Amino acid sequence: MASLREGIDRLTRFAPGVALNLSEAAAFLGLGPSTSGSALLEAIEALPDEMPFSKPIETGAPLGGEVSLTLRRDGSFTFKGHMHASGLPSYAYRIRVLVRGPEGQVLAAAQPSGKVFGWDTPGRPSTRPWSEVGTADTERAKIIRNRWPEISRCNFEVHRWSELTGVLGAGLGLLEDIATFAVTAAVVGSPAAACLFIGSELESAGTSVPGLGGVVGLCVVGGSVLIFGPSVVVPATVAGAVAGAAVDSLVNVRSLSQDEIDLGADLFE
């Protein structure tokens, strides 16, 4: 059995070898401050190295596939799957995987969307695969590592939407509003928590949001102010907020002062 120091070092949340108050490690694991060293080590060793999830996509139509998401304690991930049209119609689709925490909060979301073509559109691909791999040396990986005790107790959910496209369907714009779609269903109404975006499709969601007062990455959906950062969205509930000018009036926007700019440069250089 590993020593307690070796176990804490494996968490990757704390710098190896640095003096550490055990209550900090206990809090990170969701345990009380009076947790014994042996109980702490037992909780550390119970953490899985990875959380794999896979599910077939069944639609009741000649459209199906599979989606899988594996998160790892070092912060890396693999997100892959495919969709396939097996009959006459062509389809536009969107698949969303939610990683929902033990208290119902959405900790992460991954999403692919696209089109697959049936016999009505010859010459176009009937199968669309995707595969994305995240490495352990990114800012997103740090978020996964720092929330691993929560993630290790998560449930995975799959939601899907599809519609006819190609010759038989007009295409109803299902795939256009990625940002609003993702945060409305996944974040609003859940206990407040930062939601990590996994994969390239959701990563850039905030850059397409016009924002309150013209600030890109700041918007209101369902009465919540949502702040988009790199690969993450953070909800801040605003009681009584409504869309339009009334919402804009709740948020004051100004340019950064030089002191604030200098502080930011020092913090993030």
N, C-alpha and C positions, 0 to 999 in steps of 0.2 A: 504494500500500500504506500502511496506517495505521502510525503510529509505535508503538513498544512501549508508551509511556505511554497512548496512545489505546486500544490493545488491552486493556491491563489495566483501564482505566476501563470498558470494555464488559463486563467480567466481572460487574460490579455487586456483587461480593463485597467489594471494597475501596473506601474513600472516594475519590472523584475528586480528583486533584491532590495527595494526601497522600504524603509520602516513604515509599517502600516497599522493603523488601529483596526482591530478585528471587527469592530462595529461597522466600519465602512464596508468591508467585504460582506458582512451579514446584510446590511441594508441593500447592497447591490443585488443580493440573491433573494430579497424580499423576506428576510428573516429578522427577528427581533434583536435588539442590541445585547441581550443577555444570552444569546445563543452560544453554546459551548464550542470549543475548538473541534471536538470530534463530530458534533452535529454539522458544523460548518463544512468540514472536509467531506462528510457524507453527502451533503447537498451539492458540493462542487463536483464530486465524482459521478453524481446522478445526472449531470447535465449531458445531453447528447452532443456528439460531434457534428451532427447534421440533422436537419429536418426535411425529409423528402416527402413530396406529395405528387400524386399523379391521378388523373381521372379521365375516363373517356367522355367525349362530348356527344350526346345523343339529342337530336332535335325533333324526331318524329317525321322528318322530311328527308329527301335524298341529300342530306348534308350532315356530316359528322366529322369526328377527329379525336384528338387527345391533347391534353395539356399537362405539363409537369413543371414543378418548381421545387428546387432544392436549395435551402439556405444552410450555410455552414457557420460554425462558431468563430472561424477566423475572418468572417465577413464576406467571403466569396459566395457566389450563387450561380446556378444554372437555370435558365428559363427557356423551355423549348416545347414544341408541339407541332401539330399540323391540323389543317382543315381540308376536307375533300368533298367535292360535289360528285355524286354518283348517279345522277339521273338527267332528265331534260333541263330543268331550270338552272340558272346561275344565281349565286347568292353573294351579297355583302354580309359580313359578319363582324362581330366584336365579342371577344372573350375577356372576362375580367376575373382575376384571382385575387381574393382578399385574404390577408393574414390577420386573423382577428384574435386579439388578446384575451386572457382569462376573464377580464371584466367587460368584455364586449367592444373594447376600443379597437379600431383598425390601425394596426401598426405598419402594414405595408400593403401595397397594391401593385399588381403587374397586369399588363394589358396588351394583347395583339389585336389588330383588326386588318381587314383586307377583303379581297374578293376571290372567289373560286368559280369556275365556269363549267356549265353543263353542256349537254349536246346542242343547246340552242345557240351556243357561241363557239363554233369550231375554231380550232387553232389557238385558243387561249387555255392556260393551265387549269386543270381540274383540281389540282392539289397545291396547297401553299404551306410549306413548312417554315418554321422559324426556330432559331437557336441563338441565345445570347448568354454570354459567360461574363460574370463580374469577378474581378480579381480582388485580392485581399489588401491591395495597396492604395485604395481610393478613399475619399471622404465618406462615400456611402458605406463602405466596408466598416469604417469606424462606428457608424450608427448601428449596424447590425451587431457588431461585437459588444457595444455598450448596452444593447438591449437584449442580449442573448438569453438571460434568465426568463424574461417575458416571452420572447419568441419561442423558446423551447416548450412553452405551455400553450401555444397557440392552436387554434383550429383554422383549417383552410376552407374557403368557400369558392365556388365557381359560379359565375353568372354569365349568361350568354344572350346575345341579341342577333337576329338575322332578318334579312328581307330579300325579296327578289330583286335581281338586277339583270344586266345583260339585255337580250332582246325581249324577254318576257316581262321584265320589271323596269320601272322608271328610275329606281334608285331614289330613296326618300331622304337622302342626306344623313343617314344614320351615323356615318363615320366622321362627321364634320367637327362636332364640338367636344373634343377629347377632355379638355380641362373641366368644363362644367359637368359633364357626364361623370367623370371619375369622382370628383369631390362631393357632388350632390348625393349620390347613392352610397358612397363608401365612408365619408367623413361626417357629414351633417347628421345629427341625431344620435351619434355615438358618443360615448364618454370622450372628453377632450384629450387628444393625444396627437403628436406629430405623426403624420402618415408618410412613410418612405415610399418613393416611387422607384420601382424596379423595372429596368428595361428602357430602351430608347424612346418608345412611344409616349410614355407618361413623363419621362425625364424633362421634356421640353414643354410640358403643359403650361407652366406659368408664363412662358415667354409669349404666349398667344393671348393672354388675358389683358384687356385694355387697362383695367384697374381704376380704382377710385381716384378721382382728381387727376387722372391721366398717369398714375404710377403703375407701371407694368408689374404684374405679380401680386397685386392687391385687389381683391374683389369680395363681393358679398353674394353668398348663395344660401337660400333657405334661412335667412336671419343670422348667419354666421359670417364674420369677417374671416377671410382665408388669405394667408400670407404664403406665397410660393417662394421657396428658396431652391438652391441646387439640389434636385432629386427629392425634395420633401415639400409637404404642404402642412401648415399649422393652422388649426381653426381657433378663432377667438369669438365666442358667442356674444352677440349684441342683442339684448332684449329689445323687442319692438322695432328692429331694423326693417326697413322696406327698401325696395329697389328704387333707383333713380336719384333725383336731386335730394330727397330726404336722407338717403344713406350717405351721399357725398358730404352732406352738411355735418355728419357725425365725425368725420375724419379731417383733421387739419393737416395739410401738406405744406412743407417748406423745404428749401434747400439746406444742405448741411453747412454748418459754420466751418471756418478754417480749423478751429480747434478740434471739432468732431472729425474732420477729414484726417487731420494729423494723428488723432487717437486711433482711428480705424487702420491707418497705414502701419502704426506700431503693432497693433494686435494681429494683423493678418499678413504681415510681410514674411 
